[in-house]
Amino acid sequence: MTEFTDARHGAKMTREQVMEYFAISKRTFQRYETHGKTPKAIIECLRMMGGQLPSFNTRNDFTGWSCGQGFLFSPEGDKFTSGDVRAGKLALLETNRLHRIEVRDRKKSTVRKSAKIYYFPLKRRESDRQYN
């Protein structure tokens, strides 16, 4: 089976439904199914319809994540609501804000040396010398 066929089965769609949904011909559908030259966008769309999240690149890799019944499921089995996701985003923004304040305050508190200070030996005055 090709990646396209697996995604179609995951979305629980018939061949006719896929052809109608993506407005593709029967010949194009057969080419996708047999040769495996399906556009990534179609495969990712079918995966999302089946409850899987896309894996576009390494930074936004949602491999193993799924969604359904109003929840987002992690690969470890944790269940998140939309409120959990929003709260996580707000917590991240607040953490970043506090970090910027800390860095700014650290920069203010450091003393910058504007010039080197050289100490020259003082000339001794005649009155300071001790006579034996």
C-alpha positions as a Markdown table, in Angstrom:
| # | Residue | x | y | z |
|---|---|---|---|---|
| 1 | Met | 0.0 | 0.0 | 0.0 |
| 2 | Thr | 1.1 | 3.5 | -0.7 |
| 3 | Glu | 1.2 | 6.4 | 1.7 |
| 4 | Phe | -1.8 | 7.9 | -0.1 |
| 5 | Thr | -3.8 | 4.7 | 0.4 |
| 6 | Asp | -2.9 | 4.5 | 4.1 |
| 7 | Ala | -3.9 | 8.2 | 4.6 |
| 8 | Arg | -7.2 | 7.6 | 2.7 |
| 9 | His | -8.0 | 4.6 | 4.9 |
| 10 | Gly | -7.1 | 6.6 | 8.0 |
| 11 | Ala | -9.6 | 9.2 | 7.0 |
| 12 | Lys | -12.2 | 6.5 | 6.4 |
| 13 | Met | -13.0 | 7.8 | 2.9 |
| 14 | Thr | -14.0 | 5.9 | -0.2 |
| 15 | Arg | -12.3 | 6.4 | -3.5 |
| 16 | Glu | -15.3 | 8.3 | -4.8 |
| 17 | Gln | -15.3 | 10.6 | -1.7 |
| 18 | Val | -11.6 | 11.4 | -2.2 |
| 19 | Met | -12.0 | 12.1 | -5.9 |
| 20 | Glu | -15.0 | 14.4 | -5.2 |
| 21 | Tyr | -13.4 | 16.2 | -2.2 |
| 22 | Phe | -10.1 | 17.0 | -4.0 |
| 23 | Ala | -11.8 | 17.4 | -7.4 |
| 24 | Ile | -9.4 | 15.0 | -9.1 |
| 25 | Ser | -10.1 | 12.6 | -12.0 |
| 26 | Lys | -10.3 | 8.9 | -11.7 |
| 27 | Arg | -7.0 | 8.6 | -13.7 |
| 28 | Thr | -5.2 | 11.0 | -11.3 |
| 29 | Phe | -6.6 | 9.1 | -8.4 |
| 30 | Gln | -5.2 | 5.8 | -9.8 |
| 31 | Arg | -1.8 | 7.4 | -10.4 |
| 32 | Tyr | -1.7 | 8.6 | -6.8 |
| 33 | Glu | -2.6 | 5.1 | -5.6 |
| 34 | Thr | -0.3 | 3.1 | -7.8 |
| 35 | His | 2.8 | 5.3 | -8.3 |
| 36 | Gly | 2.9 | 7.0 | -4.9 |
| 37 | Lys | 3.4 | 10.5 | -6.5 |
| 38 | Thr | 0.8 | 12.2 | -4.4 |
| 39 | Pro | 1.3 | 15.9 | -3.4 |
| 40 | Lys | 2.3 | 16.1 | 0.2 |
| 41 | Ala | -0.6 | 18.6 | 0.9 |
| 42 | Ile | -3.2 | 16.0 | -0.1 |
| 43 | Ile | -1.6 | 13.3 | 2.1 |
| 44 | Glu | -1.4 | 15.7 | 5.0 |
| 45 | Cys | -5.0 | 16.8 | 4.5 |
| 46 | Leu | -6.2 | 13.2 | 4.5 |
| 47 | Arg | -4.1 | 12.5 | 7.7 |
| 48 | Met | -5.7 | 15.5 | 9.4 |
| 49 | Met | -9.2 | 14.3 | 8.4 |
| 50 | Gly | -8.3 | 11.0 | 10.0 |
| 51 | Gly | -7.3 | 12.7 | 13.3 |
| 52 | Gln | -3.5 | 12.8 | 12.8 |
| 53 | Leu | -1.5 | 16.0 | 12.9 |
| 54 | Pro | 0.9 | 16.9 | 10.1 |
| 55 | Ser | 4.7 | 16.7 | 10.2 |
| 56 | Phe | 5.8 | 19.5 | 7.9 |
| 57 | Asn | 9.4 | 19.9 | 9.2 |
| 58 | Thr | 11.5 | 19.2 | 12.2 |
| 59 | Arg | 10.6 | 22.4 | 14.1 |
| 60 | Asn | 6.8 | 21.7 | 13.7 |
| 61 | Asp | 6.9 | 17.9 | 14.0 |
| 62 | Phe | 3.6 | 16.5 | 15.2 |
| 63 | Thr | 4.5 | 12.9 | 14.5 |
| 64 | Gly | 2.5 | 10.7 | 16.9 |
| 65 | Trp | 0.1 | 13.5 | 17.9 |
| 66 | Ser | -3.6 | 13.1 | 17.1 |
| 67 | Cys | -6.8 | 14.9 | 17.6 |
| 68 | Gly | -10.4 | 13.9 | 18.1 |
| 69 | Gln | -13.5 | 14.3 | 20.3 |
| 70 | Gly | -12.4 | 17.9 | 21.1 |
| 71 | Phe | -9.0 | 16.9 | 22.5 |
| 72 | Leu | -5.4 | 16.9 | 21.4 |
| 73 | Phe | -3.5 | 13.7 | 22.2 |
| 74 | Ser | 0.2 | 13.6 | 22.7 |
| 75 | Pro | 2.3 | 10.5 | 21.7 |
| 76 | Glu | 2.6 | 9.7 | 25.4 |
| 77 | Gly | -1.2 | 9.6 | 25.7 |
| 78 | Asp | -1.7 | 13.0 | 27.5 |
| 79 | Lys | -5.0 | 14.7 | 26.7 |
| 80 | Phe | -5.1 | 18.5 | 26.1 |
| 81 | Thr | -8.1 | 20.8 | 25.6 |
| 82 | Ser | -8.0 | 24.1 | 23.7 |
| 83 | Gly | -7.8 | 25.9 | 27.0 |
| 84 | Asp | -4.7 | 23.9 | 28.0 |
| 85 | Val | -3.0 | 25.0 | 24.7 |
| 86 | Arg | -4.0 | 28.7 | 25.3 |
| 87 | Ala | -2.7 | 28.6 | 28.9 |
| 88 | Gly | 0.5 | 27.0 | 27.7 |
| 89 | Lys | 1.0 | 29.8 | 25.2 |
| 90 | Leu | 0.3 | 32.5 | 27.8 |
| 91 | Ala | 2.7 | 30.8 | 30.2 |
| 92 | Leu | 5.4 | 30.8 | 27.5 |
| 93 | Leu | 4.8 | 34.5 | 26.7 |
| 94 | Glu | 5.1 | 35.4 | 30.4 |
| 95 | Thr | 8.2 | 33.4 | 30.9 |
| 96 | Asn | 9.8 | 35.1 | 27.9 |
| 97 | Arg | 8.8 | 38.5 | 29.2 |
| 98 | Leu | 10.3 | 37.8 | 32.7 |
| 99 | His | 13.5 | 36.6 | 31.0 |
| 100 | Arg | 13.8 | 39.8 | 29.0 |
| 101 | Ile | 13.4 | 41.8 | 32.2 |
| 102 | Glu | 16.0 | 39.8 | 34.0 |
| 103 | Val | 18.5 | 40.2 | 31.1 |
| 104 | Arg | 17.9 | 43.9 | 31.0 |
| 105 | Asp | 18.4 | 44.3 | 34.7 |
| 106 | Arg | 21.6 | 42.2 | 34.6 |
| 107 | Lys | 22.9 | 44.5 | 31.9 |
| 108 | Lys | 22.1 | 47.6 | 34.0 |
| 109 | Ser | 23.8 | 46.3 | 37.1 |
| 110 | Thr | 27.2 | 45.5 | 35.5 |
| 111 | Val | 29.8 | 48.2 | 35.8 |
| 112 | Arg | 31.5 | 48.9 | 32.6 |
| 113 | Lys | 35.1 | 49.9 | 32.8 |
| 114 | Ser | 35.5 | 52.9 | 30.6 |
| 115 | Ala | 39.2 | 53.4 | 31.1 |
| 116 | Lys | 42.1 | 51.7 | 32.9 |
| 117 | Ile | 43.3 | 53.4 | 36.0 |
| 118 | Tyr | 47.1 | 53.6 | 36.4 |
| 119 | Tyr | 48.6 | 54.4 | 39.8 |
| 120 | Phe | 51.8 | 56.4 | 39.7 |
| 121 | Pro | 54.2 | 56.3 | 42.6 |
| 122 | Leu | 53.9 | 59.5 | 44.7 |
| 123 | Lys | 56.9 | 61.7 | 45.2 |
| 124 | Arg | 57.8 | 61.8 | 48.8 |
| 125 | Arg | 58.0 | 65.1 | 50.4 |
| 126 | Glu | 61.0 | 66.2 | 52.3 |
| 127 | Ser | 59.0 | 66.5 | 55.5 |
| 128 | Asp | 57.8 | 62.9 | 55.2 |
| 129 | Arg | 61.3 | 61.4 | 55.1 |
| 130 | Gln | 62.6 | 60.1 | 58.3 |
| 131 | Tyr | 66.1 | 61.1 | 59.3 |
| 132 | Asn | 68.1 | 58.6 | 61.2 |
